[in-house]
Amino acid sequence: MAKFYGKVGYVDTIEVSDGVFKETVIKEQNYYGDLISNRKRSENGENLNDNINVNNSISILADAYAYNHFFFIKYVEWMGALWKVTDVEVQRPRLILNIGGLYNGITKSDETS
């Protein structure tokens, strides 16, 4: 198993006015863990180039914040890029994060700039 150390981003949707919602980053936190599966998947789309997707699972050693807010986990930093978290499985003392395509949403650095 390959070792993992990286950033996990928690994103929530808040209502800024009646019927208008905005995504906001609650927190970014670094975690240690293991890469438990490392798979690539080709996806043919309507684009000229295929979409880059992975079917990887990352097991992180979770803290109390991660357990209480796992439903807000939106992205993970791995191999120099941000990836969408598609599924989270609770297996105490760990969380298993399944990742898919590249994440292009809001990040903590977007909010501070």
Secondary structure, 3 states (H helix, E strand, C coil): CEEEEEEEEEEEEEEEECCEEEEEEEEEEEEEEEEEECCEEEECCCCCCCEEEEEEEEEEECCHHHHHCHHHEEEEEECCEEEEEEEEEEECCEEEEEEEEECCCCCHHHHHC
